[in-house]
Amino acid sequence: MTSKLLNLISNYENKAIQLYQNNFDEQLNIVKKFNQFIETNPNCLSRDNLFGHITGSAFVINETFTKVLFTYHAKLCRWLQLGGHADGEIILQNVALKEAREESGIENFNFVDILNFPIQVSSENFHNIIPFDLDIHLIPERKAEPAHYHYDVRFILVAEHENFEISSESLDLKWIDLNDVCNYSTEVSTLRQVHKLNYLKNSH
């Protein structure tokens, strides 16, 4: 099972990172940590792994690629992209899509094929879509849940419209202009995704 995950990470390393012409070299170190974690943790997709687990995220953008849909996360109290736990799901595109639907109330999304940017692929034909970004971040201790790491695999999804519904996992949802994201978050990983999208836009 983990071979599929390792193949996905390998495709990201060999095909995606080079798109940015060495502007995001720190991602190579993250790739190494992902591989080590997956290879040494057969239960990496499960919350039962108290050290950490794989998650899937959706960097949801509007049809003109000018806004991103962020949640003000109810537990973490921060503006973040949509996403959540894999809970055993090996196909992380499915995880990103499921979380985007549940957390936004929007049903229809297309994946962005970053290798052929800005081409979009329907949610039924995403099998060759590779991640947009990888990140490892520490989730703080909360109640009975110990502090642990999320190994987050991220994809770009385009929403069919900008109407949304706030779920119980969010205190707020908001479409934010890409140029204004820095006013909502100073997290390196969040701003890196904005920079990556802008880089792709300006390169095509």
N, C-alpha and C positions, 0 to 999 in steps of 0.2 A: 504493500500500500504506500509506504513512504517513497517508493521509487517515483511515483507520479508527482509527489511534492518536489523531490529533488530535481526532476526533469523540468518542472515549472520554474524553479529558481535558476536552473542552468540556462534556460531560454532567456530569462530576464538578464542574467549576467552577460551572455554572449551576444544578445541582440538589442536589448533596450538601453543599457548603460552607454553604449557607444553613440547613441543618437544625440547625446548631449555634449559630445566632443570634450570629454574630460572635465566638464563643469561640475560634475557631481561624483567625484572620485571616492568620497566617503562611503558610497553605496557598495563598493567592492568589499570593504571591511564588514559591512552588514551582511552581505551575501555569505561570507565565510562563517559568520556566527549563525546564520540560518542553517547552513549545511551541517555544522557541528551539532546544533540542537536537534535537528530532524534525525540525523544518523544515530544519536545516542539516546533518543527518547521515542520509542515506538508508539507511545500514547500521546504524542505531541498535539494531536487534534482534540484532546479531551481536557475538560476542566479539572479532571481528577489529577492531572499533573500539576502539583502545587508550585513547582518552580516557574512554570509558564506554559503557554499553549498558543497554537496558531489561531489567528483571527483573520477575517476578511473585511475589507472596507471598500466603500464606493465614494469616489470623488465625483459627486453629482454636479453636472453643469447644465446650463440652459442651452437652447438650440443655437444661439449665436456665440457660444463659448465666451461669454462676458461675465457670467455670474456663477457662483458656486453655492450649493445648498448646504448649510451647516446647521447642526443641532447644538443647542445649549444643553449639554448632557446632564441628566438629572442626578447621577451619582458623582460624576467628576466635576460638575459645575464649571465646565470650560466649553468654548466653541470648538467643535470638531466636525470632521467629515462623518458621514453615516457608516455604520459597520457594527460587527459583533463577532461572537464566538463561532467557530466552525462546528463544534459539537459533533465531531465524527465525520463530517462531510469532507470528502477528499477533493472534490471539485470546488475550488475556492471562488471561481466565477459565480457559482450557484450561491455561495455564502454572501458575496457582495450584493448580488441581485435580490436575494431574500431580505437582507437587512435594509436595502434601499426602499423596497416596497413597504416593509413593515413600519419603518420609521418615518416615511413621508406620506403614505397613503396614495402615492402615485403608482400606477400599475405597469405602465409601459416605459421601457428604457431601451436604449441601444448602447452597446459597448463601443468605445473608440479604439480602433486598431492603430496603436501608436506607431507601429512599423510602417504604416501607410497613412499617416495623419493627413487630413482629418476624416478619413473614411470611417463610416460607422457600420457596425455589424449588429444584426438583430439579436435579441436575447435568446433566440432559439439556435443560433449558429455561432456561439462564442468559443467553441472548443480550441481554436488556434489563437485566441486572444491571450497576450502575455501581460504581466503586471506593469503598472505605471510607476510604482514606487514600492519600496520595502522599508519597514521601520521596526525597531525594537524599543519598547518603552515600558517603564515600570508603572504598574498600577498599585496605588497605595493600599495599605491594609484597611479593611472596612468591616466592622462588626466581626462575624466569625470567619471572614475571608482573609487569609494572610496576604501580604504583599507578594506580587508575582509579576512576571513579564508577559507582555503581549508581543508575539511575533506577527506583525501585521502585514498582510499582502493586499495591495491596493490597485484598483482598476478605475478607469474613467468611464462613467456612465452619463449618457445624455437623456434628460427627462423630456417626455413628450409635451409637457406643459409646465407652467410655473405654479399651478394651484397645488396646495398640500394640506395635509391634516397632521396635527401634532399628536404623537403617540405618547403613551405613558412613560416611555424611556427618556422623553425630552421635556425640559422646562420651556423650551422655545425652539422654533425653526425659523430660518431666515435665509432668503436669497441675498447674497452679499456680492457686490461688485468686486471683481478680482483685485482691483487697485485699492480696495478698502479693507481687505482681509487683515492687513497688518494692524488695523485699528481694533480688531476683535481677538487677535492672537499674536503672541510673540514667540510661539513654539517653533523651534527650528524645523521640525518635521512638517508642520502645517505650511509654513512659508516656503519650504522646499518644493512642495507640490504645486504651489502657485507659480513659483519660478520655472518649474519644469513645463507647466502648461503654457506659460508665456513664451518660453524658449521654443516649444514646438510650433506655436502660432507664428512666431516671428521668423521661423526657419522655412515656412512654406508659403 
